[in-house]
Amino acid sequence: MAADAPAIATLARAGLGAYGEAAELYAERIALAPDGCFVLTDGDAILGHCISHPWMRFAPPAMHTTLGAIPAAADCWYLHDVVVAPEGRGEQAVERLLPTLAANAADQSIATLALIAVGGADGYWARQGFVAVPGGAAGFGDDAVYMERAVKG
């Protein structure tokens, strides 16, 4: 999957603009947390991706910065990037993936999924059970919303 990092970066820049990051950053996250990283494909084409990993609540990694390591005391499963190209939408890919991410978190005794919603995506994430929580979105822009959802047992 690390070989997919350049295509993931291209899709992220197309879908997220300035929030899209470099291929090297995605490759690092894939290497650190392969069980939290997925692609949606149609043949050889990548139509979507989810890059997620254990992290610390209210302290998401700074944009355009590599992690180095996953914190030993991680207390949330952080959805770093979730992008689906227009031609991949309508299949409920994210909705089908969320239980897998929750199970991965539960396997590591992590009780919370977390993300930063940008570009008005907080409404979408609210429909997926995420709730806006004050704090945690500093440095991500004026429209950024830090959101969490409990991992359901």
JOFENSUL-V549058 format. One record per residue. N is the residue number from 1. OMEGA is omega as a letter, one per 20 degrees, with the letter a starting at -180 (none if undefined). Layout:
# JOFENSUL-V549058
n->N omega->OMEGA
n->N omega->OMEGA
This chain:
# JOFENSUL-V549058
n->1 omega->r
n->2 omega->r
n->3 omega->r
n->4 omega->a
n->5 omega->r
n->6 omega->r
n->7 omega->r
n->8 omega->r
n->9 omega->r
n->10 omega->r
n->11 omega->r
n->12 omega->r
n->13 omega->r
n->14 omega->a
n->15 omega->a
n->16 omega->a
n->17 omega->a
n->18 omega->r
n->19 omega->r
n->20 omega->a
n->21 omega->a
n->22 omega->a
n->23 omega->a
n->24 omega->r
n->25 omega->r
n->26 omega->r
n->27 omega->r
n->28 omega->a
n->29 omega->r
n->30 omega->r
n->31 omega->a
n->32 omega->a
n->33 omega->a
n->34 omega->r
n->35 omega->r
n->36 omega->a
n->37 omega->a
n->38 omega->r
n->39 omega->r
n->40 omega->a
n->41 omega->r
n->42 omega->a
n->43 omega->r
n->44 omega->a
n->45 omega->r
n->46 omega->a
n->47 omega->r
n->48 omega->r
n->49 omega->r
n->50 omega->r
n->51 omega->a
n->52 omega->a
n->53 omega->r
n->54 omega->r
n->55 omega->a
n->56 omega->r
n->57 omega->r
n->58 omega->a
n->59 omega->a
n->60 omega->r
n->61 omega->r
n->62 omega->r
n->63 omega->r
n->64 omega->a
n->65 omega->r
n->66 omega->a
n->67 omega->a
n->68 omega->a
n->69 omega->r
n->70 omega->a
n->71 omega->r
n->72 omega->a
n->73 omega->a
n->74 omega->a
n->75 omega->r
n->76 omega->r
n->77 omega->a
n->78 omega->r
n->79 omega->a
n->80 omega->a
n->81 omega->r
n->82 omega->a
n->83 omega->r
n->84 omega->r
n->85 omega->a
n->86 omega->a
n->87 omega->r
n->88 omega->a
n->89 omega->r
n->90 omega->a
n->91 omega->a
n->92 omega->a
n->93 omega->a
n->94 omega->r
n->95 omega->r
n->96 omega->a
n->97 omega->a
n->98 omega->r
n->99 omega->r
n->100 omega->r
n->101 omega->r
n->102 omega->r
n->103 omega->r
n->104 omega->r
n->105 omega->a
n->106 omega->r
n->107 omega->r
n->108 omega->r
n->109 omega->r
n->110 omega->a
n->111 omega->a
n->112 omega->r
n->113 omega->a
n->114 omega->r
n->115 omega->r
n->116 omega->r
n->117 omega->r
n->118 omega->r
n->119 omega->r
n->120 omega->a
n->121 omega->a
n->122 omega->r
n->123 omega->r
n->124 omega->a
n->125 omega->r
n->126 omega->r
n->127 omega->r
n->128 omega->r
n->129 omega->r
n->130 omega->a
n->131 omega->r
n->132 omega->a
n->133 omega->r
n->134 omega->r
n->135 omega->r
n->136 omega->a
n->137 omega->a
n->138 omega->r
n->139 omega->a
n->140 omega->r
n->141 omega->a
n->142 omega->a
n->143 omega->a
n->144 omega->a
n->145 omega->r
n->146 omega->a
n->147 omega->r
n->148 omega->r
n->149 omega->r
n->150 omega->r
n->151 omega->a
n->152 omega->a
n->153 omega->none
